[in-house]
Amino acid sequence: MLQPDIRYTKVRWLLTIAGVFLYVGDIWTDIVLAVKYFQEEQYVWTGFTVMFILIGLLVTQIFSYAWYWDDLNDPLLNPEGKKEISDMSKPGLVVLHAFGLGIFTRYYHLLKEGFQVVWTKTNGDGVDKLREVHKKLFCMATDLSMLKLFETFLESAPQLLLQLYILLGHNEVSVMQCLSVAFSFCNIAWSLVDYRRCLRRSLPHIREMPSGLPTAIYLLYKICTITSLILSYSLLLILSIYTTVALTVLWLLATIWTHLLETKFCSGRSLEFLYRAVVGVILTFTFFNVKGQDTKVAMTTYYIFYTVINIMSPSLMALLKPELQTSTLLLTISGLICGCSVLGLVCLILYYVQLHPRRVQREEDEVDGLETKETKSLARIKNFLKP
């Protein structure tokens, strides 16, 4: 019988289905909203809404295809030099990803293989065989969680900022806007926790993230800090559209910092530059440990800067637009920024001081030098983001 922490359970399988619905709902509401803007002849909002959808889809398809290609050409994963992976040929992979179906393809294979494992009996399989099957499922889930994280910060987070700017700055409220904001918010929350749990489950020297209070506190920390930062950005955008220049500079600085760390996540140089650019976008919204190093100084510096932005944005709004000082909207947004900032930082400290899972020792019977699908994904994960 497998230990609970290395089993891909029915609950995980059902949560994967929930992730599919959230992903589809987020994209669908944004597409419908773009159509609505177009029908109302608001072409600027249409363009930005569509742009964020396409950027998120394009980048995730590129990385998904690249990972499939790496697996096909890796002699350790494909020693027989087969022309197919997961029943897909190279031309088939190109077509699927060209039509934006890369993530859906991965969801399909994870759900299909997961169903066969968790919902059917496998009396004839030994413990070692079952262990390998469950490890493979976890690796598939981890790859998918990485892609979802890319999509979240390239599409959902910018989309949330855009729609809040339109709602707050232009007094344009509709049901579809509210649905788009709600799905973007839920998608961000889901992706952060799903990625965090998959990441820690995939690293053998790290304890799995416990359910319950630690997960709730971590989610509060991330959601509160991201929400307050997005609200601050929206206020600054309302003050001046040139805030977009400042956000671009922030992205460039984050990308340069990632480049100076010399990340080695991708097999190709061009793809590595794209990866660093994506990390720059993520760092614009939340802190991530890019290379798994000690981050006390970097995290402290980041959240000092974060606090400055959250104090500066409502203060500048009140000073430069005194007519809004008694505005219920400004007071409400300022209160949300302040409350989310304090709660987010308190949860951050509480999580990392009291609830953060510590490293564990490797098992003595671990086989050195054994490379499988799991170790391939593990190498990818170790060079990826560690929040």
N, C-alpha and C positions, 0 to 999 in steps of 0.2 A: 504494500500500500504506500502510495506517495505521500510525503509530508504536505501539509496544507499550503505552505509557502511556495511550493514548486508545482502546484496543480493549477491548470487553467480550468476554472470552475464554470458552472452554469451561470452564476451571477456575473462573472466577467463577460461571458458570451452575450448575455442579455444587455449588459451595459454597452457592449459594442454596437448593438442594434440601436440603442438610444443615441449613441454618438453619430450614427448615420442620419437619424432623423434631425438631430440638431444641425448637422452640416448642411443637409438638403434644405432645411427650413431657413437657415441663414442666407444661403445663396438665392433661394426662391424669393424671399421677401425683398432682397436687394434688387433682383431683376424686375420684379413687379413695380417697385418704387421708381426704378429708372424709366420704365415705360410710362408711369404716371407723370413724372417730370417732363418727359418728352411730349406727352399729350397736352400738357399745360404750357408748352413752349418755353420751359425753363431749361434751356440747352446746356447752360453751365453746370447746373446740378446733375443733369443727365450724364454729361461727359465725365464728371468726377466720380459719380456712382459706378458707372460702367468701367472706368479706368481701374478702380480698386478691385472690382470683381475679376477683371482680366489679369491684372498683375498677380493676384493670389493664385488664380488657376494656372497661369503660365509657369510661374516659378515652381509650384509643387509638381507640375507635370515634368519639368526638366529634371528635378532631383529624383523623382520616382523612376523615370526612364533610366537615368544614370545609374541608379542602384541596381535595377534589373540587369542592365548591361554589365556592370561590374561582377554581379553574381554569375552571369553566363560565361564570362571570360576568366573567371578565377579557377585555376586548375584544382584547388583544394575543394571548392564547392561543386565543380563540374569536371571531375577527373576524366570522364569519358568524352568530353567535348561535345555534349549534346547541343542541338540547335534550338531546343525549347527549354523554357523554364516555367513551371506552374502551368503546363500545357499551352504555353504561348510561344510562338516563334518570334524571331527578331522583327520581321515585317509586321507581324500582328501587334507587337509592342509599340511600334512606331504609330500604327493606325490608332490604337486605343489612346495613346497619350496625345496624339494630334487632335483628337476630338474631346480632350479633357476628361478622359475616363480612367486616368491612372489611379486616383485614390479609390474610386468605386471598384476597380479591379482588385485592389488590395483588400478592400472590405469584403468583397465577394469570396476571395480565397480564404481569408481568415475565418469568416462565418461558416463557410462550407467545411473546412477542415476542423474547425472548432466544434461544429455540430456532430461530426463523426466521432469525436473524442469524448465530449461531455454528455451527449444524449444517447449514445449507443454503447452497448456492453462490449468490452474488449477482454474477454476471459482468456484468450489465447496469448496475450502479450505479457511478457515478463516485466519486472519492475524497471530494468534498464531501458527496455524498449519504450515503455510508457514515459520514462523520464525524458528521453530524447524527443519524443513527440510533443510533450508539454513545453519543453524548452524551445522547440521550433515555433510553437504557437506564440509564446511570449516574445520571441524575436520578431515575428511578423507584426505583433501588436505594437512593439516598440518602434519599428520603422514607420508604421502608420501614425503613431503619436507624434513623431518628429515632423512628418509632413503636415499633420494637422496644426502643429505649433507654428510652422512657417505660414500656413494659410491664415491662421488666426491673426498674426501680427502684420501680415501684408494686406489682409482684406477686412476682417472683422473690426480690429482696433481703429484703423483709419476711417472705416465706414462709420463707426460709432462717433468718432470725432466730427466728421462731416455732418452727420445728421443732427448732432447736438448743436453745432454751430448754426445750422439752418433753423432749428427749433427756437434757440435762444436769441439769435441775432436778427432773424427775419420774421419772427412770429408766425411761422407757417407750421401748422400742426394738422396732421392727418392720421388716420388709423394705420395706414401702411408705414408711415414714419415711426410710429410707436412700436409697431411689430418689428420693424427692421432694427430699432434700438434694442428691443428686448431680446431678439434672437442673437444679435451681435454680442450683447452682454453675456448671455447664457453660453454662447459658443466659446467666449474667452475663458469663462470660469471652468467650463468642462475641459477644454484643451489643457489648461494649466495643471489641473489636478491629475488628469489622465496621463499627461506626459511625465509629471513628477513621479507618479506611482510606477509607471512602466520603466522609467529610467532607473529608479532605485531597485526595482525587481531584477533588472538586467545586469546589474553590477554585482559580481559575486562577493566582493569585499565590503559591500554596503548592505546594511539591514533594510528590509522592505519597509516602506512608509506605512505605519500602522493606521488602521481605520479609526473612525470615531473622532475624538478630540484633536489629535495632532493634524489630521486632514482638514478638519473644520477651521482650526486656527491658521493653518497655512493658507487655506482658501481665503479666509478673511484678510490676511496680510496682503496677499496678491491683489485681490479684488479691490480692497480699499485704497491701496497705493496707486493702482492703475486708474481707478475711477477718479480719484482726486486730481491726478495729473492730467487726465483727459479733460476734466472740467476746467482746470486752469488753462490748458491750451485753448479751449473754446472761448474763454473770456478774453484771452490775449488776441485771438483772431477777431473777436467782435471789436476790440479796441482798434486794431489795425490789421489789414489784410497782409501787410508786410511781415507779420509774424510767421508766415509761411517761409520766408527767407531764413529767419532764426531757426525754425524747425529743420530746414534743410542743412544749416550749419551744424546743428546738433547731430543730425544723422551722419554727416561727413566726419565729425570728430569721433563719434562712436565707431564708425567704419575704420578710420585710421588707427584708432586704439586697438581694434581687433586685428588689423593688419600688422601692427608692431608686435603683437603677441605671437605672430607667426603660427597661426592655426594650421593644422594639417588634417583637415576633415575629408577633403575630396581627393580623388585620384588624379584629376586634371587641374592644371593651373588656372584655366579660365573659370572652371566651376568653383574653384576655391575662392576666387575674387567675388563671384556671385554670392557664395555662402557668407563671406565677410560683410558684404553689403546688406544681406538679410539680417545678420546679427546686429548691424548698425541700426536697422529699423526696430528690432526688438528692444535694444537698449534705450531707444527713444521713449519707450513706454514702461519698461520695467528693468530691474537689475538682473543680470545673468552672469554666472561664473563661466567665462568662455573656455578656460582651459583646465578647470578643476583644481586650481591652486588655492592657497590660503587667501581669502577675500576680505578679511576684516578691514584693511585700509581702503581697498577699492569700494567695498559696500558702504563704509562710513562716508567716504567722499561723495559717492553717488547720492546717498539720502540726505546729506547736507545740501547739495545742489537741488535736490527734489523739494526740500523744505523751503528753500529760498524762492523757488518758482511758485509754490503754493501760497506763500505769504505775499509775494509780489503781485500776482495776477489780480486778486480782488482789491488790493490796495491801489494799484494803478487805475483800475476801473472806477473806484470811488473818487480818486483825485482828478482824473482826466475827464470824467463824466459826472460832475457833481449832481446833475439833475437825477441821477439814478441812485443816489445815496440812500434815499428812503424807499427805493423800489423793492417791492416784495420779492421779485425775481432775483435781484442782486443779493439781497439778504439771504434768501434761501440757498442760492448757489454757493455763496461765501460760507454759510453754515455747513453745507455738505462737504466743501473742500476742507474746512477746518476739522470737522468731525471725522471724515474718512482718513485724513492725514494722521491725526492722533491715534485713532483706532488701528490703522494700518501699521504704524510704527510700534505701538504697544504689542500687537500680535507678532510682528517681526522679532522683537526682543524676546517675547515669551516663547516663541517657537524654537529659536536657535539656542536659547539658554536652557530650556527645560524639556522640550519635546522632540528636538531634532534627533533622528536615529543615528547612532554612532557606528563607526566602522566595526566590522567583526573579522576575526581571523579566518583565513582560508582553511578549508577542510584538509586534513593531513593526507587524505587519499586522493587529492585532486591530481589528475593526470597532466604532467607538464608537456607542453608542445603539441597537444591535441587540438587541431583546428577543425571546426565544424561550422555549420551555418550559425551556431550561437556565437562562436568566437569571432566570426566575420562581423556580425552585428555589434558585438561587444567592442571591437576595434573602432567601429563607426561611432558608437556611443561615447567612448572615452575621449574622442576628439571633438565631441559635440558640446552643447551647452549644458552646464550643470548648475541649475538654479540654487 
